[in-house]
Amino acid sequence: MIPASILIISSDPETQSILQQAIASRCSCPTSTASGETAALHCFAPQSHELVFIDTRTAEPELMARLSGIQSPFKNHTIVLLSHDRRLIPEMANEAPAVYEILPWPSSGELLAPCIDRALERCMLIREKKQLQLDCRCHRIFAKIAGQSKTMQQILDRISTLAHGNETVFITGESGTGKELAARTLHRLSSRSEGPFIRVHCPSLPKESLEHEIFGRPADPAPATDSPAFLNRARGGTLFLDEIGDLTPEAQQKLLEYLKGSQAPSCASPEVRLLIATNRDLEKKTEGHGFNKELFDVLRTRHIHLPPLRKRPEDIPPLAHFILEKQAYKLKRYGRYISPELMKRLMAHPWEGNIRELENTIIHGLLFSSSQEIGPDDVLLSGPKPLGPCSAALHQNNYRDAKEEALKGFNHIYIGRLLKRSKGNISLAARACGLERQALQQIMKRYDISPVPYRPGTGCEGGYPE
């Protein structure tokens, strides 16, 4: 394995020539040169050359000062200094711990060739270590969206492939299918993983200011304010625009212009990588002029579609076990397992809320199971039969009255079950159903549901029958 490229920082043509010939005799990797004020920029760039030779006699003082200020060896590239004064080598070694090796210069082939070999070997070891770390990170991240189906494996392969570029990726799928997780995976596996990951939930921004919030104001594209535009905040990293289906026509046009600019051939590495997601059918919206067709055509060139859980039931068991293991650790409910009967129910359930609904269901089972085994009675899964008291709504003539009666019956049964299993603890009940505590309290107040009868020592089992 050889380094991607080698950089020689020297303004001396003879030094450049000697090094280039020596390197060419040891490997076939590309070699470039730099000098003057741009040398420091080349050397310290995040995606710089893996092996750098610096001529200390001709290097800019700023470059040497920056090297002296770094207290540990570089993690991603190897630096070799060429010293013209052998007496200064010990002093330079103490002042520049970031440097891998200091070579007396000029040097004979007996010294230069082994030095190049050692530096190349270190580059190889760094690459192997980074690849191993990447493989481990891939395994951990992909486990979160685990799937054994052929479709899911193809998606994981596509995520891995697209992660290594700078191009915009378009992610689609129903709510709860894991679009944000896919976006975070793309970011973490990319060369920008150490940069920021900024998520923008577009529907939560005021439509009148959405364009400026994302792209900044024309008069001040990079404002030095406490709240800069999201594009500025994401510099060096990834900006994730979630649910773009509601973007105004003006914002859609601005996004299209940005994509055309950042993905032009002259723009090799844009400052920000965009990941874009929606749960809408944007192709259908373009037919009714509800979405910019040109923007849609640009987006779908690099597209990842996450299928709903009901279309890949074979993925439910491994995903359910993964969620169970993760949540059991968080909730300190160790040793819990899913019964075979419940697993059959999970695989047959339509999962309109997809992975998010599955996770909430398993959390509910962990919280309310009375034994190590989590069975069908420990979770809340909608069934084909209508709930008893809700059927009273069918006898109402007025639609609004019928709807209110149905909601009342549903809430009394649903919340009653939650309170019974949580023994009247509203916080636990809210957590089990995925609501905020305050939101659950408001529903209970509206339908006159009290937690008191469900608490221990009251002598009452509470509410509607199960």
C-alpha positions in Angstrom: 0.0 0.0 0.0 1.3 3.5 -0.9 0.2 6.9 0.3 -2.3 8.8 -1.9 0.2 11.6 -2.6 3.5 13.1 -1.4 4.2 16.8 -0.9 7.7 18.4 -1.0 7.8 21.9 0.6 11.0 23.5 -0.7 11.8 26.4 -3.0 15.2 24.9 -3.9 14.9 23.2 -7.4 17.8 20.9 -6.6 16.3 19.6 -3.4 13.0 19.0 -5.2 14.7 17.1 -8.0 16.7 14.9 -5.6 13.7 14.0 -3.5 11.4 13.3 -6.5 14.0 10.9 -8.1 14.5 9.1 -4.8 10.8 8.8 -4.1 10.2 7.5 -7.7 12.8 4.8 -7.1 10.9 3.6 -4.0 7.2 3.9 -5.1 5.0 5.1 -7.9 2.8 7.5 -6.0 2.3 11.1 -7.3 4.5 13.8 -5.9 3.9 17.5 -5.9 5.8 20.6 -4.6 4.8 23.8 -2.8 6.6 26.8 -1.4 6.0 30.3 -0.1 2.9 31.3 1.7 0.7 28.5 0.3 2.9 25.8 1.8 1.3 26.0 5.3 -2.1 25.8 3.7 -1.2 22.6 1.8 0.4 21.1 4.8 -2.3 21.7 7.4 -5.4 21.1 5.2 -7.7 18.5 6.7 -7.4 16.2 3.6 -3.8 17.0 3.0 -1.0 14.8 1.6 -0.1 11.7 3.6 3.6 12.2 3.4 5.2 15.7 3.6 8.9 16.6 3.3 9.8 20.1 4.5 13.1 21.8 3.7 13.7 23.8 6.9 16.1 26.3 5.1 13.6 27.5 2.6 10.3 27.0 4.5 8.3 30.0 5.6 8.7 30.9 9.3 4.9 30.7 9.8 5.0 27.0 8.8 7.8 26.2 11.2 6.1 28.1 14.0 2.9 26.2 13.5 4.8 22.9 13.6 6.5 23.9 16.8 3.1 24.7 18.4 1.7 21.2 17.8 2.5 19.0 20.8 1.8 15.5 19.4 2.5 13.6 16.2 0.0 14.1 13.3 -2.6 11.4 13.2 -3.3 11.4 9.5 0.0 12.3 7.8 3.7 11.9 8.2 6.1 14.8 8.3 9.9 14.6 7.6 12.1 17.6 8.1 15.2 18.2 6.1 17.8 19.9 8.4 20.9 21.6 6.9 22.6 21.9 10.3 23.2 18.6 12.1 23.8 20.4 15.3 20.2 21.7 15.4 18.6 18.3 15.0 18.2 17.5 18.8 16.8 21.0 19.4 14.4 20.7 16.4 13.3 17.3 17.7 12.4 18.8 21.1 10.6 21.8 19.6 8.6 19.9 16.9 7.1 16.7 18.4 4.6 16.6 15.5 7.4 15.6 13.2 8.0 11.9 12.4 11.7 12.1 11.5 14.4 14.7 11.0 16.8 13.9 8.1 20.3 15.6 7.8 20.4 17.4 4.4 21.8 16.9 1.9 21.9 13.2 2.5 23.4 10.3 0.7 21.2 7.5 -0.8 22.2 5.3 2.1 20.3 7.6 4.5 17.5 8.9 2.2 16.2 5.6 0.9 15.6 4.0 4.3 14.0 7.2 5.5 11.6 7.2 2.6 10.8 3.5 3.3 10.1 4.1 7.0 7.9 7.1 6.2 5.9 5.0 3.6 5.5 2.2 6.0 4.1 4.6 8.6 1.6 5.9 6.0 0.6 2.3 5.3 0.1 1.6 9.0 -2.0 4.8 9.4 -4.2 3.8 6.5 -4.7 0.3 7.8 -5.6 1.7 11.3 -8.1 4.2 9.7 -9.6 1.4 7.6 -10.0 -0.8 10.7 -11.6 2.0 12.6 -13.9 2.7 9.7 -14.9 -1.0 9.5 -15.7 -1.1 13.2 -17.6 2.2 12.9 -19.5 0.8 9.9 -20.5 -2.3 11.9 -21.8 -0.2 14.9 -23.7 2.3 12.8 -25.2 -0.2 10.3 -26.3 -2.3 13.3 -28.7 0.5 14.2 -30.6 0.0 10.9 -29.9 -3.7 10.9 -31.6 -5.8 8.2 -31.2 -9.2 6.7 -33.4 -8.6 3.7 -31.7 -8.3 0.3 -33.2 -4.9 -0.1 -31.8 -3.6 3.1 -28.3 -5.0 2.4 -28.3 -3.2 -1.0 -29.2 0.0 0.8 -26.4 -0.4 3.3 -24.0 -1.0 0.4 -25.2 2.1 -1.3 -24.8 4.2 1.9 -21.3 2.9 2.3 -20.5 3.8 -1.3 -22.1 7.3 -1.3 -20.5 8.2 2.1 -17.1 8.7 0.5 -18.1 11.5 -1.8 -19.1 15.2 -1.4 -22.2 15.0 -3.5 -25.7 15.7 -2.2 -27.7 12.6 -1.3 -31.5 12.5 -1.4 -33.1 10.2 1.2 -36.8 9.3 1.0 -39.1 7.1 3.0 -42.1 7.1 5.2 -42.0 8.7 8.7 -40.1 6.5 11.1 -38.1 4.5 8.5 -34.8 5.9 9.7 -34.0 8.8 7.3 -32.1 10.9 9.9 -30.2 7.8 11.0 -29.2 7.1 7.4 -28.1 10.7 7.1 -26.0 10.5 10.3 -24.5 7.3 9.0 -23.5 9.0 5.7 -21.8 11.8 7.7 -20.0 9.5 10.2 -18.6 7.3 7.4 -17.4 10.3 5.4 -14.2 12.4 5.5 -16.2 15.1 7.2 -17.0 12.9 10.2 -15.1 15.2 12.6 -17.0 18.3 11.3 -20.4 19.4 12.4 -23.7 17.6 11.6 -26.5 20.2 11.5 -30.1 19.0 11.2 -32.7 21.4 10.0 -36.4 20.4 10.3 -37.7 22.6 7.5 -41.4 22.6 8.5 -40.5 24.0 11.9 -39.0 27.2 10.4 -41.2 30.1 9.5 -41.8 30.0 5.7 -41.1 33.7 5.4 -37.6 33.4 6.8 -36.8 29.8 5.9 -34.6 30.8 2.9 -32.6 33.2 5.0 -32.3 30.8 7.9 -30.7 28.2 5.6 -28.7 30.2 3.1 -28.2 33.6 4.8 -29.2 37.0 3.6 -27.9 38.2 0.2 -26.4 41.4 1.7 -24.4 39.4 4.2 -23.7 35.8 3.0 -21.4 35.0 6.0 -22.7 37.1 8.9 -20.6 37.2 12.1 -23.6 37.0 14.3 -24.6 34.8 17.2 -27.0 32.9 14.9 -25.4 32.5 11.5 -27.2 30.8 8.6 -27.3 27.0 8.8 -24.9 26.7 5.8 -22.3 28.7 7.7 -22.7 26.7 10.9 -22.2 23.5 9.0 -18.9 24.5 7.3 -16.5 21.6 7.1 -19.3 19.2 7.9 -22.8 18.1 6.8 -26.1 20.0 6.6 -29.2 17.7 6.8 -32.3 19.4 5.4 -35.2 17.2 6.7 -38.7 17.2 5.2 -38.1 19.6 2.3 -41.5 18.9 0.8 -42.9 22.1 2.3 -40.1 24.5 1.0 -41.4 27.6 -0.6 -40.9 28.0 -4.4 -38.3 30.7 -3.6 -36.4 28.4 -1.2 -36.6 25.6 -3.8 -35.0 27.8 -6.4 -32.3 29.0 -4.0 -31.5 25.3 -3.1 -31.3 24.5 -6.8 -28.9 27.3 -7.5 -26.8 26.2 -4.6 -26.7 22.6 -5.7 -25.7 23.7 -9.3 -22.9 25.8 -7.9 -21.5 23.3 -5.3 -21.6 20.4 -7.7 -20.1 22.1 -10.7 -16.9 20.6 -12.1 -14.9 23.6 -10.8 -16.0 23.0 -7.3 -14.0 20.0 -6.3 -14.8 20.0 -2.6 -17.7 22.2 -1.4 -17.4 23.6 2.1 -20.7 21.9 3.2 -22.2 18.6 2.1 -25.9 18.6 1.8 -28.1 15.6 2.7 -31.8 16.1 1.9 -34.8 14.0 3.0 -38.6 13.9 2.7 -41.5 11.6 3.4 -43.5 13.1 0.6 -43.9 11.8 -3.0 -42.1 14.8 -4.6 -42.3 13.3 -8.1 -46.1 13.4 -7.8 -45.9 17.0 -6.5 -43.9 18.0 -9.6 -46.8 17.0 -11.8 -49.1 19.5 -10.1 -46.3 22.1 -10.0 -46.1 21.8 -6.2 -42.4 21.1 -6.4 -39.6 22.4 -8.7 -39.1 19.6 -11.3 -35.6 20.7 -12.1 -34.7 20.5 -8.5 -36.2 17.1 -8.2 -34.3 15.8 -11.2 -31.0 17.0 -9.6 -31.8 15.4 -6.3 -32.8 12.0 -7.6 -29.4 11.4 -9.3 -28.1 10.1 -5.9 -31.1 8.7 -4.2 -31.6 6.3 -1.2 -35.1 5.0 -0.6 -35.8 3.4 2.8 -38.7 0.9 2.5 -41.4 0.7 5.2 -41.0 -2.0 7.8 -44.2 -3.9 6.6 -42.5 -4.6 3.3 -39.5 -6.3 4.9 -40.9 -8.4 7.8 -37.8 -10.6 7.8 -35.9 -7.6 9.2 -38.3 -7.2 12.2 -36.7 -10.0 14.4 -33.1 -8.8 14.3 -34.3 -5.1 14.6 -36.5 -6.0 17.5 -33.7 -7.8 19.3 -31.3 -4.9 18.7 -33.8 -2.4 20.1 -34.6 -4.6 23.0 -30.9 -5.0 23.9 -30.3 -1.2 23.6 -33.4 -0.1 25.5 -33.0 -2.8 28.2 -29.5 -1.4 29.0 -30.9 2.1 29.1 -33.8 1.2 31.3 -31.8 -1.3 33.4 -34.3 -4.1 32.6 -31.7 -6.7 32.1 -32.4 -10.3 30.9 -35.7 -9.5 29.2 -36.6 -11.4 26.0 -39.4 -11.4 23.5 -41.7 -14.4 23.6 -42.3 -16.4 20.3 -46.0 -15.4 20.3 -45.2 -11.7 20.6 -42.6 -12.0 17.8 -45.3 -13.5 15.5 -47.5 -10.6 16.4 -44.7 -8.1 15.7 -44.0 -9.6 12.3 -47.7 -9.5 11.3 -48.3 -6.0 12.5 -48.5 -3.3 9.7 -46.2 -0.8 11.5 -47.6 2.4 10.1 -45.1 4.2 12.3 -42.2 2.0 11.1 -39.1 1.6 13.2 -40.1 4.4 15.6 -43.4 2.6 16.4 -41.6 -0.7 16.9 -39.1 1.0 19.3 -42.0 2.5 21.3 -43.7 -0.8 21.5 -40.7 -2.6 22.8 -40.0 0.2 25.4 -43.6 -0.3 26.6 -43.0 -4.0 26.9 -39.8 -3.5 28.9 -41.5 -1.0 31.2 -44.6 -3.1 31.9 -43.7 -6.8 31.7 -44.0 -8.5 35.1 -41.5 -11.2 34.2 -38.4 -11.6 32.1 -40.5 -12.7 29.1 -42.3 -9.9 27.2 -45.5 -11.2 25.8 -48.4 -9.9 23.8 -50.2 -8.7 26.9 -47.3 -6.5 27.8 -47.5 -4.3 24.7 -50.1 -2.2 22.9 -50.7 -3.3 19.4 -53.8 -2.3 17.5 -56.1 -5.2 16.6 -58.7 -5.7 13.9 -61.6 -5.5 16.3 -63.1 -2.1 17.5 -62.7 -1.2 21.1 -65.9 -1.9 23.1 -66.9 1.5 24.4 -65.9 3.1 21.1 -68.8 1.2 19.4 -71.2 3.5 21.2 -70.1 6.2 18.7 -71.8 4.3 15.9 -75.2 5.1 17.5 -74.6 8.8 17.3 -76.4 10.7 14.4 -74.1 13.7 14.5 -70.6 13.2 13.1 -68.8 15.4 15.6 -70.6 13.8 18.5 -69.8 10.3 17.2 -66.1 11.3 16.8 -65.9 12.8 20.3 -67.5 9.7 21.8 -65.1 7.4 19.9 -62.1 9.5 21.1 -63.4 9.4 24.6 -63.8 5.7 24.6 -60.4 5.1 23.0 -58.6 7.4 25.4 -60.2 5.9 28.5 -59.2 2.4 27.4 -55.7 3.3 26.0 -54.7 5.6 28.9 -56.3 3.3 31.4 -54.1 0.4 30.3 -51.0 2.7 30.5 -51.9 3.8 34.0 -52.7 0.3 35.1 -49.3 -1.0 34.0 -47.4 2.0 35.3 -49.4 1.8 38.6 -50.6 5.4 38.2 -47.2 6.8 37.4 -47.9 9.5 34.7 -44.2 9.9 33.7 -43.8 6.2 33.0 -47.1 6.1 31.1 -46.0 9.0 29.0 -42.7 7.5 28.2 -44.3 4.2 27.2 -46.7 5.8 24.7 -44.1 8.3 23.3 -45.9 11.4 24.6 -44.5 14.3 26.7 -45.7 14.1 30.3 -47.5 17.5 29.9 -49.3 16.3 26.7 -50.5 13.2 28.4 -51.8 15.2 31.4 -53.7 17.5 29.1 -55.5 14.5 27.4 -56.2 13.1 30.9 -57.7 16.4 32.0 -59.8 16.7 28.9 -61.4 13.3 29.3 -61.5 13.4 33.1 -59.1 10.5 33.6 -57.5 10.3 37.1 -54.3 8.3 37.9 -55.3 7.9 41.5 -57.4 4.7 41.2 -54.5 2.9 39.5 -52.0 3.6 42.3 -51.1 0.9 44.9 -53.2 0.9 48.0 -56.4 2.3 46.5 -58.2 -1.0 46.2 -59.3 -0.2 42.7 -58.0 -1.8 39.4 -59.2 1.3 37.5 -61.1 2.3 34.5 -62.4 0.3 31.5 -61.8 -3.4 31.2 -59.1 -4.7 29.0 
